[in-house]
């Protein structure tokens, strides 16, 4: 009997929560109000899981934007992401780390031989509200917020 309990406990990580479940929060329509902007942007996210991939096509103010693809990685809560633009170009691999209600997107780019780090912090307050801050850094440690605001799920 003890052996069976050990086998069941050892197998428990195989039955862990669905890594795609947090990503379903993006599904639906949102109003995004950037600090200082006159009117909000209207976002619609159409999301689905296809095999090991989870993807969301985002439409902004009625115009299709990019397709964002997520792939779970290790440790749990880490995802590799890739944005695919309308012209079929991909923007390069980035990462999403989910730590409770704080979601951090990070990437980097090269400009004139220098590395520029990019970060978007999404802080969820419930299922229907997100505060976001978009920032840049030259060293990956000290950040300058370039845009911030709030997203609220639109009434269906």
C-alpha positions in Angstrom: 0.0 0.0 0.0 2.8 2.4 0.8 4.4 1.7 -2.6 1.1 2.7 -4.3 0.9 6.0 -2.4 4.5 6.8 -3.4 3.7 6.1 -7.1 0.6 8.3 -6.9 2.5 11.1 -5.2 5.4 10.9 -7.7 2.9 11.1 -10.6 1.1 14.1 -9.1 3.1 16.7 -11.2 1.8 15.0 -14.4 -1.7 16.0 -13.3 -0.8 19.6 -12.5 -3.1 22.4 -13.6 -3.5 23.2 -17.3 -0.6 25.6 -18.2 -2.9 27.2 -20.8 -5.7 28.1 -18.3 -4.2 31.6 -17.3 -4.0 32.6 -21.0 -7.7 32.3 -21.4 -8.1 35.5 -19.5 -7.2 37.4 -22.6 -10.2 36.1 -24.6 -12.8 38.6 -25.5 -13.2 42.4 -25.9 -11.4 45.0 -23.9 -11.2 48.8 -23.7 -7.7 50.1 -23.2 -7.2 53.6 -21.9 -3.6 54.8 -22.2 -2.7 57.4 -19.7 -3.0 60.9 -21.3 -5.0 59.6 -24.4 -8.3 61.2 -25.3 -10.2 58.0 -26.0 -9.7 54.3 -25.4 -8.7 51.7 -27.9 -11.1 48.8 -28.5 -9.3 45.4 -28.5 -10.7 42.1 -29.4 -8.8 38.9 -28.7 -9.7 35.7 -30.4 -7.8 32.9 -28.7 -7.5 29.2 -29.1 -5.3 26.2 -28.3 -3.9 24.2 -31.2 -1.9 21.3 -30.0 1.0 22.5 -27.9 0.4 26.1 -29.0 -1.9 28.8 -27.7 -2.6 31.8 -29.9 -4.5 35.1 -29.8 -5.3 37.3 -32.8 -5.7 40.8 -31.6 -7.9 43.3 -33.4 -7.4 46.9 -32.5 -10.1 49.4 -33.3 -11.6 47.1 -35.9 -8.2 46.4 -37.7 -6.5 43.0 -37.3 -3.2 43.4 -35.6 -0.8 40.5 -34.8 -1.2 36.9 -33.9 0.6 36.2 -30.6 1.6 32.6 -30.1 2.4 31.1 -26.6 4.4 27.9 -25.9 4.7 26.7 -22.2 8.3 26.3 -21.0 10.0 25.4 -17.8 9.6 26.3 -15.0 5.8 26.5 -14.8 4.5 30.0 -15.4 7.1 30.7 -18.1 6.1 30.9 -21.8 7.9 31.6 -25.0 6.0 34.1 -27.2 6.2 35.1 -30.8 4.2 37.8 -32.5 3.4 37.3 -36.1 2.4 40.4 -38.1 -0.1 40.7 -40.9 2.7 40.6 -43.5 3.8 37.2 -42.1 6.9 38.6 -40.4 7.7 37.4 -36.9 9.1 39.8 -34.4 11.4 37.4 -32.5 11.1 35.2 -29.5 10.1 36.9 -26.3 9.1 35.5 -22.9 6.1 35.8 -20.6 6.5 35.0 -16.9 3.3 34.7 -14.9 3.7 35.2 -11.1 0.2 35.4 -9.6 -1.6 38.5 -10.9 1.7 40.0 -12.3 2.5 39.0 -15.8 5.9 40.2 -17.3 6.6 40.2 -21.0 10.2 40.7 -21.8 12.3 40.9 -25.0 15.3 42.7 -26.4 16.4 44.2 -29.7 19.6 45.5 -31.3 19.8 49.1 -32.3 23.0 50.6 -33.8 25.0 47.8 -32.2 23.4 48.3 -28.7 21.0 46.1 -26.9 17.7 47.6 -25.9 15.5 45.7 -23.4 11.7 45.8 -23.5 9.2 45.0 -20.8 5.5 45.1 -20.4 4.1 44.5 -16.9 0.4 43.5 -16.8 -1.1 43.5 -13.3 -4.5 41.9 -13.1 -7.1 43.0 -10.6 -9.6 40.3 -11.1 -10.5 38.7 -14.4 -11.7 41.9 -16.0 -9.1 44.6 -15.3 -5.5 45.0 -16.2 -3.1 47.8 -15.4 -0.2 47.9 -17.9 3.2 49.6 -18.0 5.5 49.4 -21.0 9.1 50.2 -20.5 12.6 50.2 -22.0 16.0 49.8 -20.5 19.6 49.9 -21.7 20.9 47.5 -19.0 17.8 45.3 -18.3 17.8 46.6 -14.7 16.8 50.3 -14.8 13.5 50.9 -16.6 11.9 53.9 -18.1 8.1 53.6 -18.5 7.2 54.8 -22.0 3.4 54.1 -21.8 0.9 53.0 -19.2 -2.8 52.6 -18.7 -5.7 50.3 -17.9 -7.7 47.7 -19.8 -11.2 46.9 -18.8 -13.2 43.9 -20.2 -15.9 45.3 -22.4 -19.5 44.4 -21.7 -20.7 41.7 -24.1 
